[in-house]
Amino acid sequence: MQINGSIVLYNNDVELLKKAINSFLNTELEVKLYLIDNSPTDNLKYLSSIDPRIEYIFNDANLGFGKAHNVAIRKSIENEVKYHLVLNPDVYFEKSVLEELCGYMQSHHDVANIIPKTFYPDGRLQYLCKLLPTPAGLVVRRFISSDKLIKKVNKKYELRDFNYDKILNTPFLSGCFMFLRVECLKEVGLFDENIFMYMEDIDLNRRLHKKYKTIFYPNVSIVHVHAQESYKRKALLMSHVKSAVYYFNKWGWFFDGFRKNKNKEVIRLIKKINKKL
């Protein structure tokens, strides 16, 4: 059984990128890694010589996050590969993570996507289980300067009442690490290529969650450097805004029944979990 993975490149920190590459390849499982390069030049092509399990694809254009990953995911579909890992270039992890996740997916056929517990390099937890976003919530988190209000919104949105040590089926999981069942992607579709960057992970996960489980799995962990570039660079902020507008036009700004019901369902589930503690 083969597991394919893909990392989208764009003028990356090479040493950090190598940690991501080595993390994926450090396994006894049969794996293949696609490096999909959106950079202006193919200077990173030499990375394909690190290991024969790497295939480098130079796009000669910046296709965006989701469209570039789709290049590799389509190869997984064509080759009838069972699982595909969408991996950020700033994520690294210990050996056995892939084995553990693969074992869980093998015994839970109703799971379409899974992400492990995730930490910053300094050991702080990243709150990557989220509710489906609302327009008001995104505006507060990106444009309002009130720390008190942002903290209140994040407490609910990032499910901070959840202690992140139990398995949870939630409609929004971060796109930094998406261990995907390819058969499910064939049914619901790949990343929406109308989204250049940001929100594409939410869009795909909600489509998967509508028919399958999308699981937070705390029994293994990864490290995500997570620079939050859209908070620092105006061009990326505008890309985030454009993606958000497209997302809400697609799924609904104020009337999104799926969002309303699923968010309530997750909150109820967390309350039930907390009562058992």
N, C-alpha and C positions, 0 to 999 in steps of 0.2 A: 504494500500500500504506500503510495507516494503522497507527500505533502509538498505543494508548491508555495512559494512565498514571493512577495514583490515589495521592493522599496523604490519609491519615487525620489529621484535625485534632482537637486538644483543648487549648484555651487556650494556643496556641503562642507562642513568641518570633517576632514577626511579621517581623523583619528576617532572621532565619535561614530562616524559612519562605519568604520571597520569593526567597532564593538558591536554594532547592530548586526552586521554581516556574520561575524564570528558566532554571535549568540544563536542565530538561526541554523548555522551549519554544524554547531557543536552538538550532534545527536547521532544516535545509531539508526534512527529512522531513515527511510529513503526520501531525500528532499532535493528540491531544485529551487534556486533563487533567481528571480529576474530583477535586474537593476534597470529601471526604466528612467532614462536620463532626459530631463526637460531643460538642461543647462544650455547656454549659448554655444558651448564648444564640447567636444567629446574628450576633454582632458581626464575624465574619470574612467575612461575605457579600460585603463590598465588594471583596474580592480577585478576585472573578469579573470585575470591570470592568477588570482589568489587561490582559486579552487575550481576544478572542472565542473562542479555542480552549479556554477554561476553562468548565467547568460545575460549579456549586456545588450540593451537596445537603446540606441540614440535616436531621439525624436526629431532633432534639429528644429525644435520649437517648444515653447512652454505650453503644453496641453492642459495644464491644471492637474490637480490632485486626483480626482476621480477618473477622468478620462485616461490618464496615464496608467493608473492601476488596472483599468479595464483592458488595456493591451495585454497584460499578463493574465488576468482572469480569463479572458477568452481562450488563451492557450491552455489553461487548466481545463476548461470545458471541452475543447477540441481533443485533448489527450485523456479525457475521462478520469481526471485526478479527483480524488474524493474531497480533499480539504485544501483550502487556500488561505494563507496568512497575509493580510494587509498589515505591513509593518512600517512604522515611522523610522527615519534614519537617526533619531535621537532616543531610541529605546534599546535597552540591553537587558539580558537576563541570564540566569544560571542554566546549566545543563539539567535536563529532566522536566523542564517546563512544558516543552512540546509533547513529551511522552505522556505527561499527566493530563493535559488538555485533550490529546488524541484519545486516551483511554476513556475519558468522560464522554466525549462525543460518540465513541463507539457503542457505549452502553445507554445513551440517551438520544435516540433517533429523532426526537421532536425538537432538538436544539439546532438552530441555524447559525448562531454566532455566540462566541464566548470570549470574555476578557478576564485576565487574572487581576488580583489585587495590585495596585500600582502606587509606587512611591517616587518622590523626588530623590535626587542623589544624596541629600542630607538626611533622608529617612522619614521625612514628613509624608503623610498619606495624601494621595490625590483623590479627590471626590469625583470619580468618573461615572458613577451611576446617577443618572439625572432623569427628571421628568421631561416630557416633551415641552419645548419652550413656547412661551406666549410672547406676542409682540411687546407688551408692557414690560415683561421681565427682562427681555433683551435690551430694551432701551435703558432701563435702570442700571443693568450690569455694565453697559458700555459707555453711557453718556452722563449719568448722574454722579455727582461728586460726594454725595452723602454716604460716608462709611457705614453709618447706622442703618440706612435704608438698604444698601447693597448687602450688608451682612444678613438682614432679615430676609431678603429675596433669595440669597444663596442658601440659607438654611433650609428652605423648602425645596428649591430647585435642585440642589445637589444632594438631597436626601440625607442631611447631616444628622437627623434623628436615628438614622440607620447606622449601626456600629461597624459595618463593613467587615464582618467576620462570618457572615452566613451567605449561602447561595441565594441569589435574588434574580428573579425574572423581571426585567425592567425594559421599557420601550426605547431608551436612549443610552447607548454605551459609546464611549469615546472611540474615534477612528484611529487612534494611535496604534492600536493592536486589535485587529479583527480576525479571529480564527473562524473561518467561514466554511459551512458545508456547501459544496459547489452545486449539488442537486437543488438546493433551495434557491440559489442564485439563478439557476436556469428557469425556475418557476416565477420568481418575483422580479427579475431583472437585475442589472448591474448598477453601478453608480450612475446617477443622472448626470449626463455629460453637459447639460445646460448650466450646471453649477461649476464654476471654475475652481473655487477654493472656499472652504468653510461651509458648513451645513450639509454637505453631501453625506457625511456619516450619519447624521440624524435622519435624513431622508431615507437612506438605505435601511437603517436599523428599524425604523417604524414600519417599512414595508415587510421586512422579515418578521417582525414581532406580530404583525397582523395575522400571520398563519402559523408561526412557530414560536418557540421560546428563544429569547436572547438573554444570555446568562452571565451574570457576574459571579466569578468563581474565586473565592479567597484562599484556597488551599495551596496555591502557588503565587508567586509575585514577580513583577518586572519593575525596572527603573525607567522612568520617563523624564528626560531633562526638561522638556516643556518650556520653551522660551517665551511663549505667548507673543509672537511677533506682531500680531494685529493690534496689540496694545501699544506698540512702540513705533510702528511705521504707518504713515498716513495712507500710502497706496494699498497696503494690506487691509487697513481699516475699511477703506472704501469697497474693497473686494468683499469683505465680510458683510457690509451693509447691502450690497447688490445681491449677494447670495440669500440673505435673510428676506429681502423683498420677494425674490423668486420663490423661496420656500413657502412663505405665507400666502402668496398668490396661488400656489399649487394646492395647498392643504387647508387654507382658511385662516383669515386674520382673527376674527372674533368668534366665528361659529365653526368649530372643529370638534365634532362629536366624538371622534376617535380619541383625540387628545384629552378631552374632558373626562371620558370614561376610563381611559387607561391610567391617567394620572391619579384619579381617585382610587383606582384598583391597587396601584402600587403603594399609595399612602396607607390604605387599609391593611395591606399585606405587611408593611413594616410595623404598624401598630400591633398586629397579631404576633409578629416575631418578637417584638420588645416585651410583650406580656409574658412570653415563655421564659424570658431571661431571669 
